[in-house]
Amino acid sequence: MLNTTDLTLHYGGSQILHGITMEAARGEITCVMGTNGVGKTSLLKAISGTHARSGGGVTLDGGSLPIIPAHQLAHLGVGYVPQGRMIFPLLTVRENLETGLACLPRGERTVPDEIYELFPVLKEMQNRRGGDLSGGQQQQLAIGRALVTKPKLLLLDEPTEGIQPNIIQQIGRVIGYLRDQGQMAIVLVEQYFDFAYDNGDSFYVLNRGLVSFARTKADLSKAELAAAFSV
């Protein structure tokens, strides 16, 4: 579903990504791991269009993705849940979800019942303002808003950060369900090692803007991944 080739990214005069080549398959969860500051969030920003890549190629579902803004990539099937969630605090839960509908044809601009089935709390609180929700509830809202766009590629940046354990478990169940539907590729940036290992199908470890380790779950042990992650 997703392929990047020699992807580079700069912030001003500083180069952050140094030729990232990776792939994410439909029906799989691809984990991007590494310590703080190695370029994980920058990689998702480059793929999602929230920060223009400096060079390299990106293809989605066999078609080349030009360097275009994030809202145009959303129309092409890229769903992005940023670190920090970035929900609209003064809009209601329903209004937050409805912001994702702009990516869809007019005849499809309704929030699917499946969103509320995956995250029942969003139905219970649909008339509450987003800013009144707990961190875990806001994370569910951010994921739900991305799913409203019916993405081919779902990018998740640290979805367990600052979240209580029961919500982490629910998020794990949801992304496992989405994977098993076989309709999208999921790229998960995650520092919670056990969550990444338990849910991931393939793993890329970044170090100083480079891929230092790339293996599938079938080809490595938990100890081998832990050793690569800690370098």
N, CA, C and O of each residue as an XYZ file, in Angstrom:
924
protein
N       0.822     -1.205      0.000
C       0.000      0.000      0.000
C       0.864      1.267      0.000
O       0.618      2.189     -0.777
N       1.878      1.305      0.878
C       2.773      2.466      0.972
C       4.203      2.038      0.696
O       4.670      1.018      1.203
N       4.893      2.831     -0.116
C       6.331      2.664     -0.309
C       6.986      4.034     -0.277
O       6.524      4.966     -0.935
N       8.067      4.155      0.494
C       8.893      5.355      0.422
C      10.278      4.935     -0.074
O      10.775      3.864      0.274
N      10.884      5.784     -0.881
C      12.197      5.498     -1.445
C      13.103      6.705     -1.249
O      12.837      7.783     -1.780
N      14.175      6.520     -0.484
C      15.170      7.572     -0.259
C      14.528      8.891      0.194
O      14.915      9.965     -0.265
N      13.566      8.801      1.078
C      12.840      9.993      1.522
C      13.723     10.829      2.444
O      14.314     10.315      3.393
N      13.800     12.116      2.151
C      14.570     13.054      2.967
C      13.680     14.203      3.413
O      12.671     14.513      2.779
N      14.075     14.829      4.522
C      13.310     15.955      5.047
C      14.252     16.893      5.784
O      15.153     16.456      6.499
N      14.030     18.186      5.599
C      14.820     19.219      6.283
C      13.901     20.130      7.082
O      12.764     20.385      6.685
N      14.398     20.613      8.199
C      13.806     21.743      8.901
C      14.809     22.885      8.777
O      15.834     22.903      9.459
N      14.505     23.821      7.913
C      15.474     24.884      7.653
C      16.752     24.286      7.084
O      16.716     23.566      6.086
N      17.882     24.585      7.718
C      19.153     24.059      7.238
C      19.529     22.717      7.826
O      20.602     22.192      7.527
N      18.672     22.153      8.653
C      18.996     20.880      9.314
C      18.297     19.722      8.606
O      17.084     19.749      8.398
N      19.072     18.712      8.240
C      18.477     17.528      7.633
C      18.086     16.551      8.731
O      18.910     16.184      9.569
N      16.815     16.128      8.722
C      16.275     15.268      9.771
C      16.181     13.819      9.303
O      16.504     12.902     10.058
N      15.744     13.609      8.074
C      15.634     12.262      7.516
C      16.649     12.104      6.386
O      16.791     12.977      5.530
N      17.350     10.969      6.404
C      18.460     10.767      5.477
C      18.207      9.554      4.577
O      18.930      8.560      4.645
N      17.186      9.645      3.744
C      16.967      8.578      2.779
C      16.240      7.379      3.355
O      16.799      6.284      3.410
N      14.997      7.572      3.788
C      14.207      6.498      4.399
C      13.511      5.684      3.305
O      12.714      6.220      2.535
N      13.815      4.412      3.245
C      13.132      3.489      2.343
C      12.400      2.460      3.180
O      13.012      1.739      3.968
N      11.088      2.392      3.009
C      10.281      1.462      3.797
C       9.012      1.137      3.026
O       8.682      1.796      2.040
N       8.313      0.122      3.485
C       7.024     -0.216      2.894
C       6.060     -0.633      3.994
O       6.470     -1.118      5.048
N       4.779     -0.438      3.732
C       3.718     -0.845      4.652
C       2.647     -1.535      3.829
O       2.086     -0.945      2.905
N       2.366     -2.782      4.165
C       1.449     -3.598      3.374
C       0.010     -3.446      3.840
O      -0.256     -3.206      5.018
N      -0.894     -3.586      2.914
C      -2.318     -3.637      3.240
C      -2.579     -4.831      4.169
O      -2.054     -5.923      3.950
N      -3.390     -4.611      5.203
C      -3.712     -5.690      6.125
C      -2.613     -5.993      7.118
O      -2.589     -7.073      7.708
N      -1.686     -5.039      7.316
C      -0.610     -5.224      8.293
C      -0.396     -3.939      9.084
O      -0.754     -2.847      8.644
N       0.207     -4.103     10.280
C       0.626     -2.963     11.098
C       2.141     -2.880     11.025
O       2.847     -3.797     11.446
N       2.625     -1.786     10.495
C       4.059     -1.547     10.364
C       4.478     -0.572     11.452
O       4.004      0.564     11.484
N       5.364     -1.004     12.345
C       5.787     -0.184     13.479
C       7.091      0.536     13.168
O       8.047     -0.064     12.677
N       7.114      1.822     13.460
C       8.328      2.630     13.369
C       8.737      2.975     14.795
O       7.985      3.610     15.534
N       9.940      2.549     15.172
C      10.363      2.661     16.560
C      11.692      3.406     16.647
O      12.358      3.648     15.641
N      12.058      3.763     17.875
C      13.306      4.471     18.113
C      13.144      5.433     19.269
O      12.029      5.734     19.695
N      14.259      5.910     19.770
C      14.226      6.820     20.907
C      13.796      8.212     20.452
O      13.602      8.447     19.259
N      13.648      9.132     21.404
C      13.234     10.493     21.073
C      14.241     11.166     20.142
O      15.452     11.011     20.301
N      13.726     11.906     19.181
C      14.569     12.735     18.339
C      15.227     12.046     17.167
O      16.126     12.617     16.550
N      14.798     10.807     16.833
C      15.453     10.089     15.730
C      14.748     10.308     14.390
O      15.252      9.884     13.350
N      13.572     10.975     14.410
C      12.910     11.294     13.143
C      11.592     10.575     12.905
O      11.063     10.624     11.794
N      11.045      9.905     13.922
C       9.812      9.138     13.722
C       8.636     10.041     13.353
O       7.953      9.800     12.358
N       8.404     11.073     14.151
C       7.306     11.996     13.862
C       7.550     12.722     12.551
O       6.611     12.961     11.792
N       8.790     13.075     12.277
C       9.104     13.748     11.010
C       8.772     12.867      9.822
O       8.320     13.356      8.787
N       8.995     11.567      9.967
C       8.655     10.643      8.880
C       7.151     10.662      8.612
O       6.733     10.730      7.457
N       6.340     10.603      9.659
C       4.895     10.643      9.460
C       4.452     11.982      8.884
O       3.540     12.026      8.058
N       5.078     13.063      9.303
C       4.733     14.369      8.743
C       5.061     14.426      7.248
O       4.312     15.006      6.462
N       6.174     13.824      6.869
C       6.556     13.820      5.450
C       5.582     12.988      4.632
O       5.228     13.374      3.518
N       5.143     11.852      5.164
C       4.205     10.997      4.443
C       2.827     11.642      4.360
O       2.154     11.557      3.333
N       2.411     12.287      5.449
C       1.062     12.855      5.511
C       0.940     14.201      4.832
O      -0.171     14.677      4.599
N       2.076     14.831      4.508
C       2.041     16.135      3.862
C       1.969     17.304      4.812
O       1.845     18.444      4.366
N       2.044     17.060      6.122
C       2.016     18.170      7.068
C       3.357     18.901      7.128
O       3.434     20.021      7.634
N       4.413     18.269      6.610
C       5.685     18.954      6.367
C       6.240     18.391      5.062
O       6.455     17.185      4.939
N       6.465     19.260      4.105
C       6.869     18.795      2.776
C       8.218     18.088      2.825
O       9.182     18.601      3.392
N       8.271     16.902      2.223
C       9.546     16.197      2.151
C      10.492     16.954      1.227
O      10.059     17.671      0.325
N      11.787     16.784      1.467
C      12.796     17.465      0.654
C      13.130     16.701     -0.609
O      13.482     17.295     -1.628
N      13.019     15.375     -0.545
C      13.354     14.555     -1.700
C      12.894     13.135     -1.488
O      12.394     12.780     -0.421
N      13.068     12.325     -2.514
C      12.653     10.937     -2.446
C      11.237     10.752     -2.961
O      10.522     11.721     -3.220
N      10.843      9.496     -3.106
C       9.538      9.191     -3.663
C       8.631      8.496     -2.668
O       9.096      7.781     -1.780
N       7.325      8.713     -2.824
C       6.311      8.042     -2.024
C       5.230      7.546     -2.968
O       4.737      8.308     -3.799
N       4.856      6.275     -2.848
C       3.739      5.747     -3.612
C       2.684      5.215     -2.653
O       3.000      4.672     -1.594
N       1.428      5.381     -3.043
C       0.284      4.890     -2.276
C      -0.589      4.063     -3.202
O      -1.101      4.567     -4.202
N      -0.757      2.798     -2.866
C      -1.610      1.893     -3.647
C      -1.185      1.876     -5.117
O      -2.021      1.832     -6.019
N       0.127      1.913     -5.337
C       0.677      1.819     -6.680
C       0.800      3.126     -7.428
O       1.395      3.159     -8.506
N       0.257      4.206     -6.891
C       0.337      5.505     -7.552
C       1.286      6.439     -6.843
O       1.340      6.453     -5.613
N       2.034      7.218     -7.597
C       2.996      8.151     -7.013
C       2.285      9.301     -6.332
O       1.343      9.870     -6.882
N       2.742      9.650     -5.115
C       2.184     10.781     -4.384
C       3.065     12.005     -4.610
O       4.240     11.994     -4.243
N       2.522     13.044     -5.201
C       3.301     14.274     -5.355
C       3.446     14.986     -4.018
O       2.814     14.608     -3.031
N       4.272     16.004     -3.994
C       4.420     16.821     -2.787
C       3.269     17.816     -2.776
O       3.333     18.863     -3.420
N       2.222     17.482     -2.042
C       1.020     18.302     -1.961
C       0.611     18.437     -0.500
O       1.065     17.661      0.340
N      -0.249     19.423     -0.183
C      -0.634     19.638      1.219
C      -1.406     18.467      1.810
O      -1.937     17.619      1.093
N      -1.451     18.445      3.130
C      -2.060     17.333      3.848
C      -3.522     17.131      3.481
O      -3.972     15.993      3.350
N      -4.282     18.230      3.311
C      -5.714     18.057      3.036
C      -5.941     17.399      1.676
O      -6.937     16.700      1.485
N      -5.020     17.619      0.727
C      -5.147     16.948     -0.566
C      -4.766     15.474     -0.462
O      -5.371     14.631     -1.124
N      -3.770     15.156      0.363
C      -3.417     13.754      0.583
C      -4.542     13.023      1.305
O      -4.745     11.830      1.078
N      -5.270     13.713      2.164
C      -6.411     13.082      2.828
C      -7.457     12.645      1.808
O      -8.071     11.589      1.958
N      -7.657     13.449      0.781
C      -8.586     13.076     -0.289
C      -8.114     11.817     -1.014
O      -8.929     11.073     -1.558
N      -6.810     11.577     -1.023
C      -6.255     10.412     -1.719
C      -6.211      9.170     -0.832
O      -5.854      8.086     -1.293
N      -6.577      9.332      0.450
C      -6.661      8.158      1.308
C      -5.635      8.063      2.411
O      -5.406      6.978      2.946
N      -5.003      9.185      2.770
C      -4.031      9.193      3.868
C      -4.695      9.764      5.117
O      -5.059     10.940      5.150
N      -4.852      8.930      6.142
C      -5.399      9.365      7.420
C      -4.288      9.495      8.446
O      -3.440      8.611      8.562
N      -4.287     10.602      9.196
C      -3.166     10.906     10.086
C      -3.698     11.266     11.471
O      -4.533     12.160     11.614
N      -3.203     10.558     12.488
C      -3.509     10.883     13.882
C      -2.222     11.399     14.505
O      -1.349     10.601     14.849
N      -2.080     12.711     14.660
C      -0.796     13.271     15.098
C      -0.540     13.060     16.569
O      -1.463     12.818     17.347
N       0.713     13.154     16.942
C       1.087     13.128     18.356
C       0.441     14.326     19.040
O       0.475     15.440     18.519
N      -0.146     14.092     20.209
C      -0.847     15.172     20.891
C      -2.298     15.299     20.500
O      -3.024     16.124     21.054
N      -2.737     14.478     19.537
C      -4.146     14.313     19.166
C      -4.708     15.458     18.342
O      -5.354     15.212     17.323
N      -4.483     16.712     18.754
C      -4.867     17.887     17.953
C      -6.355     17.908     17.612
O      -6.736     18.247     16.491
N      -7.196     17.544     18.584
C      -8.635     17.691     18.362
C      -9.007     19.174     18.530
O      -8.208     19.968     19.027
N     -10.213     19.530     18.114
C     -10.686     20.904     18.254
C     -11.414     21.026     19.589
O     -12.510     20.483     19.729
N     -10.841     21.722     20.577
C     -11.383     21.675     21.938
C     -12.748     22.327     22.089
O     -13.505     21.944     22.981
N     -13.091     23.301     21.246
C     -14.358     24.013     21.400
C     -15.476     23.401     20.565
O     -16.633     23.794     20.710
N     -15.152     22.441     19.690
C     -16.170     21.734     18.929
C     -16.631     20.511     19.709
O     -15.873     19.951     20.501
N     -17.867     20.103     19.484
C     -18.354     18.892     20.127
C     -17.674     17.675     19.515
O     -17.011     17.759     18.481
N     -17.860     16.545     20.185
C     -17.318     15.291     19.660
C     -17.847     15.036     18.260
O     -17.076     14.702     17.360
N     -19.160     15.191     18.059
C     -19.728     14.967     16.733
C     -19.144     15.942     15.717
O     -18.830     15.545     14.595
N     -18.996     17.198     16.087
C     -18.447     18.192     15.159
C     -17.000     17.871     14.816
O     -16.577     18.050     13.674
N     -16.229     17.390     15.813
C     -14.860     16.972     15.526
C     -14.839     15.851     14.495
O     -14.047     15.882     13.553
N     -15.706     14.864     14.672
C     -15.764     13.759     13.717
C     -16.174     14.251     12.337
O     -15.655     13.785     11.323
N     -17.098     15.184     12.305
C     -17.613     15.666     11.019
C     -16.589     16.462     10.240
O     -16.745     16.640      9.032
N     -15.526     16.955     10.906
C     -14.491     17.672     10.155
C     -13.803     16.756      9.156
O     -13.278     17.225      8.146
N     -13.798     15.439      9.428
C     -13.181     14.510      8.493
C     -14.002     14.239      7.259
O     -13.491     13.676      6.290
N     -15.276     14.629      7.268
C     -16.159     14.295      6.153
C     -15.872     15.104      4.897
O     -16.310     14.730      3.809
N     -15.148     16.200      5.030
C     -14.862     17.039      3.862
C     -14.060     16.294      2.806
O     -14.049     16.693      1.642
N     -13.386     15.208      3.203
C     -12.581     14.431      2.256
C     -13.434     13.536      1.361
O     -12.936     12.993      0.376
N     -14.704     13.379      1.692
C     -15.540     12.380      1.037
C     -16.520     13.026      0.061
O     -16.826     14.212      0.186
N     -17.013     12.253     -0.912
C     -18.082     12.756     -1.781
C     -19.305     13.143     -0.959
O     -19.528     12.593      0.120
N     -20.091     14.079     -1.458
C     -21.209     14.615     -0.681
C     -22.174     13.533     -0.223
O     -22.734     13.626      0.869
N     -22.372     12.522     -1.032
C     -23.310     11.477     -0.686
C     -22.841     10.564      0.436
O     -23.623      9.761      0.945
N     -21.562     10.677      0.832
C     -21.009      9.811      1.869
C     -20.677     10.570      3.157
O     -19.999     10.037      4.036
N     -21.148     11.801      3.266
C     -20.736     12.642      4.389
C     -21.606     12.447      5.624
O     -22.294     13.364      6.075
N     -21.558     11.237      6.155
C     -22.179     10.930      7.438
C     -21.174     10.124      8.262
O     -20.385      9.358      7.709
N     -21.206     10.299      9.574
C     -20.314      9.553     10.451
C     -20.805      8.109     10.525
O     -21.935      7.873     10.953
N     -19.986      7.138     10.118
C     -20.440      5.744     10.125
C     -20.731      5.243     11.538
O     -20.051      5.612     12.494
N     -21.754      4.397     11.651
C     -22.072      3.798     12.952
C     -20.888      3.008     13.501
O     -20.743      2.862     14.714
N     -20.037      2.497     12.600
C     -18.903      1.684     13.041
C     -17.975      2.466     13.957
O     -17.363      1.885     14.854
N     -17.860      3.776     13.748
C     -16.993      4.592     14.612
C     -17.482      4.497     16.054
O     -16.686      4.337     16.979
N     -18.791      4.597     16.237
C     -19.356      4.535     17.585
C     -19.311      3.116     18.142
O     -19.265      2.931     19.358
N     -19.324      2.124     17.275
C     -19.194      0.739     17.739
C     -17.770      0.465     18.223
O     -17.565     -0.249     19.206
N     -16.789      1.039     17.523
C     -15.396      0.875     17.925
C     -15.088      1.660     19.192
O     -14.331      1.201     20.047
N     -15.679      2.847     19.305
C     -15.419      3.732     20.447
C     -16.761      4.185     21.039
O     -17.209      5.299     20.765
N     -17.405      3.333     21.847
C     -18.736      3.669     22.387
C     -18.776      4.986     23.161
O     -19.809      5.655     23.186
N     -17.674      5.360     23.784
C     -17.671      6.595     24.571
C     -17.938      7.813     23.693
O     -18.461      8.817     24.175
N     -17.589      7.737     22.419
C     -17.820      8.880     21.529
C     -19.315      9.077     21.278
O     -19.771     10.210     21.124
N     -20.070      7.999     21.237
C     -21.523      8.132     21.089
C     -22.134      8.709     22.354
O     -23.017      9.565     22.297
N     -21.655      8.231     23.500
C     -22.174      8.723     24.774
C     -21.901     10.217     24.948
O     -22.699     10.932     25.554
N     -20.768     10.684     24.413
C     -20.336     12.059     24.648
C     -20.376     12.910     23.384
O     -19.665     13.910     23.291
N     -21.200     12.526     22.408
C     -21.139     13.209     21.113
C     -21.500     14.688     21.198
O     -21.125     15.454     20.311
N     -22.213     15.111     22.233
C     -22.577     16.522     22.364
C     -21.690     17.277     23.349
O     -21.920     18.455     23.625
N     -20.668     16.586     23.882
C     -19.700     17.245     24.767
C     -18.603     17.895     23.945
O     -18.262     17.418     22.862
N     -18.053     18.978     24.459
C     -16.934     19.616     23.753
C     -15.683     18.746     23.849
O     -15.439     18.094     24.864
N     -14.903     18.748     22.785
C     -13.700     17.929     22.753
C     -12.737     18.243     23.875
O     -12.070     17.350     24.396
N     -12.661     19.503     24.247
C     -11.739     19.906     25.301
C     -12.134     19.416     26.672
O     -11.326     19.462     27.599
N     -13.369     18.946     26.824
C     -13.838     18.449     28.112
C     -13.551     16.964     28.301
O     -13.771     16.426     29.386
N     -13.067     16.304     27.270
C     -12.789     14.873     27.333
C     -11.446     14.614     28.013
O     -10.566     15.475     28.020
N     -11.300     13.431     28.579
C     -10.007     13.027     29.131
C      -9.025     12.778     27.998
O      -9.415     12.742     26.831
N      -7.744     12.605     28.338
C      -6.739     12.340     27.315
C      -7.032     11.085     26.520
O      -6.883     11.067     25.298
N      -7.455     10.021     27.220
C      -7.773      8.783     26.527
C      -8.966      8.923     25.607
O      -8.981      8.361     24.512
N      -9.977      9.676     26.051
C     -11.146      9.902     25.223
C     -10.801     10.761     24.006
O     -11.310     10.522     22.911
N      -9.940     11.756     24.198
C      -9.499     12.570     23.070
C      -8.723     11.731     22.058
O      -8.836     11.955     20.853
N      -7.934     10.766     22.539
C      -7.193      9.913     21.613
C      -8.165      9.066     20.793
O      -7.974      8.897     19.589
N      -9.200      8.537     21.433
C     -10.214      7.792     20.694
C     -10.897      8.686     19.661
O     -11.177      8.252     18.544
N     -11.162      9.931     20.039
C     -11.781     10.879     19.116
C     -10.870     11.158     17.924
O     -11.333     11.215     16.785
N      -9.587     11.330     18.183
C      -8.643     11.612     17.093
C      -8.566     10.439     16.115
O      -8.511     10.641     14.902
N      -8.561      9.211     16.646
C      -8.529      8.042     15.763
C      -9.841      7.934     14.999
O      -9.842      7.657     13.799
N     -10.961      8.152     15.690
C     -12.254      8.108     15.025
C     -12.357      9.129     13.915
O     -12.897      8.834     12.849
N     -11.844     10.334     14.152
C     -11.886     11.381     13.122
C     -11.097     10.961     11.892
O     -11.518     11.226     10.766
N      -9.958     10.311     12.094
C      -9.174      9.837     10.945
C      -9.913      8.726     10.204
O      -9.864      8.666      8.975
N     -10.590      7.854     10.930
C     -11.305      6.750     10.290
C     -12.509      7.224      9.491
O     -12.911      6.576      8.525
N     -13.086      8.355      9.892
C     -14.207      8.931      9.144
C     -13.826      9.186      7.692
O     -14.679      9.117      6.808
N     -12.564      9.477      7.441
C     -12.108      9.790      6.079
C     -11.973      8.559      5.193
O     -11.665      8.684      4.007
N     -12.199      7.363      5.752
C     -12.088      6.089      5.024
C     -10.708      5.927      4.389
O     -10.594      5.776      3.173
N      -9.659      5.957      5.219
C      -8.294      5.954      4.666
C      -7.867      4.601      4.122
O      -8.315      3.548      4.577
N      -6.984      4.666      3.129
C      -6.262      3.479      2.678
C      -5.040      3.252      3.556
O      -4.609      2.118      3.769
N      -4.489      4.358      4.063
C      -3.290      4.346      4.908
C      -3.593      5.121      6.170
O      -3.991      6.284      6.103
N      -3.408      4.489      7.330
C      -3.649      5.141      8.616
C      -2.317      5.309      9.323
O      -1.617      4.329      9.582
N      -1.964      6.552      9.637
C      -0.717      6.893     10.315
C      -1.032      7.267     11.760
O      -1.796      8.199     12.012
N      -0.445      6.542     12.702
C      -0.697      6.772     14.128
C       0.605      7.154     14.809
O       1.566      6.386     14.793
N       0.642      8.344     15.411
C       1.857      8.826     16.065
C       1.683      8.770     17.579
O       0.981      9.599     18.158
N       2.315      7.805     18.210
C       2.317      7.635     19.664
C       0.901      7.612     20.254
O       0.596      8.420     21.131
N       0.034      6.705     19.793
C      -1.341      6.715     20.291
C      -1.484      6.315     21.751
O      -2.537      6.554     22.344
N      -0.454      5.710     22.356
C      -0.564      5.313     23.765
C       0.024      6.350     24.712
O      -0.014      6.153     25.926
N       0.559      7.430     24.202
C       1.255      8.404     25.044
C       0.296      9.052     26.045
O      -0.686      9.684     25.656
N       0.589      8.889     27.328
C      -0.197      9.512     28.375
C      -1.589      8.947     28.540
O      -2.471      9.620     29.074
N      -1.803      7.714     28.089
C      -3.130      7.113     28.101
C      -3.199      6.026     29.173
O      -2.230      5.295     29.381
N      -4.338      5.919     29.850
C      -4.510      4.911     30.887
C      -4.554      3.510     30.266
O      -4.962      3.353     29.115
N      -4.129      2.487     31.033
C      -3.970      1.137     30.482
C      -5.206      0.551     29.807
O      -5.084     -0.117     28.780
N      -6.401      0.787     30.366
C      -7.589      0.182     29.742
C      -7.866      0.774     28.370
O      -8.360      0.074     27.485
N      -7.554      2.063     28.177
C      -7.743      2.684     26.860
C      -6.672      2.194     25.893
O      -6.945      2.016     24.706
N      -5.450      1.973     26.392
C      -4.400      1.407     25.544
C      -4.834      0.048     25.009
O      -4.645     -0.251     23.829
N      -5.412     -0.768     25.876
C      -5.887     -2.080     25.443
C      -6.981     -1.951     24.387
O      -7.016     -2.719     23.425
N      -7.873     -0.980     24.567
C      -8.943     -0.796     23.589
C      -8.380     -0.341     22.246
O      -8.813     -0.815     21.196
N      -7.420      0.575     22.280
C      -6.805      1.030     21.038
C      -6.123     -0.136     20.331
O      -6.188     -0.253     19.108
N      -5.468     -0.997     21.106
C      -4.851     -2.181     20.522
C      -5.873     -3.067     19.838
O      -5.624     -3.578     18.746
N      -7.027     -3.254     20.475
C      -8.080     -4.076     19.867
C      -8.608     -3.438     18.586
O      -8.876     -4.136     17.608
N      -8.755     -2.124     18.590
C      -9.284     -1.433     17.409
C      -8.319     -1.536     16.232
O      -8.737     -1.845     15.116
N      -7.034     -1.280     16.467
C      -6.119     -1.339     15.327
C      -5.922     -2.778     14.856
O      -5.662     -3.016     13.677
N      -6.044     -3.734     15.772
C      -6.018     -5.134     15.358
C      -7.213     -5.476     14.485
O      -7.081     -6.189     13.490
N      -8.381     -4.964     14.860
C      -9.587     -5.167     14.058
C      -9.437     -4.536     12.678
O      -9.783     -5.156     11.673
N      -8.926     -3.313     12.624
C      -8.745     -2.627     11.338
C      -7.767     -3.387     10.447
O      -7.990     -3.513      9.243
N      -6.694     -3.890     11.031
C      -5.747     -4.701     10.265
C      -6.441     -5.924      9.689
O      -6.280     -6.245      8.511
N      -7.207     -6.598     10.520
C      -7.821     -7.854     10.095
C      -8.879     -7.650      9.021
O      -9.214     -8.592      8.302
N      -9.413     -6.436      8.898
C     -10.357     -6.164      7.814
C      -9.670     -6.191      6.451
O     -10.318     -6.403      5.426
N      -8.338     -5.973      6.446
C      -7.559     -6.110      5.218
C      -7.741     -5.011      4.200
O      -7.382     -5.179      3.035
N      -8.300     -3.873      4.623
C      -8.583     -2.800      3.666
C      -7.565     -1.660      3.712
O      -7.508     -0.846      2.790
N      -6.773     -1.596      4.763
C      -5.837     -0.477      4.897
C      -4.491     -0.963      5.416
O      -4.372     -2.046      5.989
N      -3.494     -0.134      5.198
C      -2.189     -0.323      5.838
C      -2.123      0.621      7.027
O      -2.604      1.752      6.957
N      -1.534      0.161      8.106
C      -1.411      0.974      9.319
C       0.068      1.146      9.639
O       0.807      0.168      9.751
N       0.491      2.394      9.783
C       1.856      2.698     10.222
C       1.758      3.267     11.631
O       1.115      4.292     11.861
N       2.401      2.590     12.560
C       2.321      2.924     13.981
C       3.681      3.372     14.485
O       4.626      2.584     14.522
N       3.782      4.644     14.877
C       4.970      5.134     15.577
C       4.720      4.944     17.067
O       3.727      5.434     17.604
N       5.625      4.231     17.730
C       5.346      3.862     19.112
C       6.632      3.631     19.900
O       7.555      2.964     19.434
N       6.669      4.211     21.127
C       7.794      3.960     22.023
C       7.449      2.961     23.125
O       8.344      2.458     23.805
N       6.167      2.669     23.307
C       5.748      1.666     24.281
C       6.064      0.310     23.655
O       5.314     -0.197     22.821
N       7.182     -0.260     24.074
C       7.748     -1.414     23.384
C       6.787     -2.597     23.334
O       6.576     -3.172     22.267
N       6.206     -2.965     24.462
C       5.336     -4.143     24.495
C       4.124     -3.965     23.589
O       3.712     -4.908     22.914
N       3.547     -2.762     23.568
C       2.399     -2.491     22.704
C       2.798     -2.647     21.241
O       2.071     -3.255     20.455
N       3.956     -2.096     20.878
C       4.423     -2.201     19.492
C       4.672     -3.655     19.113
O       4.230     -4.107     18.058
N       5.372     -4.381     19.963
C       5.697     -5.768     19.624
C       4.441     -6.632     19.550
O       4.311     -7.466     18.655
N       3.524     -6.435     20.483
C       2.320     -7.260     20.502
C       1.447     -7.028     19.277
O       0.788     -7.953     18.803
N       1.435     -5.800     18.759
C       0.515     -5.460     17.674
C       1.167     -5.418     16.297
O       0.474     -5.508     15.284
N       2.476     -5.285     16.248
C       3.140     -5.077     14.964
C       3.330     -6.343     14.146
O       3.441     -7.443     14.687
N       3.367     -6.163     12.829
C       3.689     -7.249     11.893
C       5.081     -7.088     11.294
O       5.746     -8.073     10.973
N       5.514     -5.847     11.148
C       6.877     -5.575     10.692
C       7.380     -4.345     11.425
O       6.597     -3.531     11.915
N       8.710     -4.220     11.493
C       9.310     -3.214     12.354
C      10.458     -2.503     11.647
O      11.308     -3.124     11.008
N      10.452     -1.180     11.784
C      11.582     -0.356     11.342
C      12.065      0.437     12.545
O      11.273      1.109     13.205
N      13.354      0.364     12.834
C      13.944      1.148     13.910
C      14.769      2.265     13.279
O      15.624      2.016     12.429
N      14.501      3.503     13.705
C      15.242      4.655     13.199
C      16.320      5.057     14.186
O      16.157      4.932     15.400
N      17.422      5.541     13.640
C      18.524      6.061     14.439
C      19.141      7.212     13.669
O      19.726      7.010     12.605
N      19.010      8.426     14.204
C      19.554      9.638     13.588
C      19.079      9.806     12.149
O      19.863     10.116     11.252
N      17.793      9.596     11.950
C      17.206      9.831     10.639
C      17.451      8.767      9.611
O      17.171      8.965      8.429
N      17.975      7.627     10.044
C      18.248      6.508      9.144
C      17.549      5.252      9.662
O      17.316      5.115     10.863
N      17.214      4.335      8.747
C      16.701      3.030      9.164
C      17.883      2.170      9.577
O      18.732      1.835      8.750
N      17.939      1.813     10.855
C      19.048      0.997     11.363
C      18.675     -0.473     11.488
O      19.545     -1.321     11.687
N      17.378     -0.780     11.372
C      16.914     -2.155     11.576
C      15.565     -2.285     10.896
O      14.699     -1.427     11.068
N      15.375     -3.349     10.126
C      14.101     -3.590      9.445
C      13.879     -5.091      9.343
O      14.616     -5.790      8.647
N      12.856     -5.582     10.042
C      12.561     -7.021     10.034
C      11.059     -7.229     10.192
O      10.346     -6.346     10.670
N      10.591     -8.391      9.790
C       9.211     -8.774     10.048
C       9.145     -9.542     11.370
O      10.147    -10.083     11.838
N       7.969     -9.579     11.953
C       7.805    -10.254     13.233
C       8.119    -11.743     13.118
O       8.608    -12.360     14.064
N       7.834    -12.306     11.953
C       8.081    -13.734     11.767
C       9.569    -14.067     11.779
O       9.954    -15.219     11.976
N      10.408    -13.042     11.564
C      11.844    -13.274     11.407
C      12.672    -12.825     12.593
O      13.899    -12.794     12.501
N      12.041    -12.473     13.709
C      12.842    -12.003     14.836
C      12.164    -12.356     16.136
O      10.965    -12.630     16.176
N      12.941    -12.346     17.196
C      12.420    -12.567     18.540
C      12.202    -11.220     19.215
O      12.690    -10.188     18.753
N      11.465    -11.253     20.310
C      11.249    -10.032     21.076
C      12.563     -9.483     21.595
O      12.753     -8.268     21.632
N      13.475    -10.364     21.996
C      14.769     -9.923     22.507
C      15.595     -9.235     21.424
O      16.287     -8.255     21.699
N      15.524     -9.745     20.190
C      16.269     -9.114     19.090
C      15.734     -7.719     18.799
O      16.509     -6.793     18.558
N      14.425     -7.564     18.819
C      13.846     -6.243     18.585
C      14.204     -5.290     19.722
O      14.507     -4.120     19.489
N      14.167     -5.795     20.943
C      14.504     -4.963     22.105
C      15.946     -4.488     22.008
O      16.241     -3.339     22.337
N      16.846     -5.356     21.562
C      18.249     -4.980     21.425
C      18.418     -3.903     20.364
O      19.192     -2.964     20.553
N      17.694     -4.030     19.236
C      17.792     -3.031     18.168
C      17.177     -1.697     18.614
O      17.673     -0.629     18.255
N      16.119     -1.765     19.379
C      15.414     -0.568     19.843
C      16.269      0.227     20.822
O      16.194      1.455     20.857
N      17.078     -0.465     21.613
C      17.825      0.202     22.675
C      19.166      0.764     22.215
O      19.860      1.429     22.985
N      19.530      0.500     20.964
C      20.848      0.981     20.476
C      20.829      2.503     20.379
O      21.828      3.109     19.992
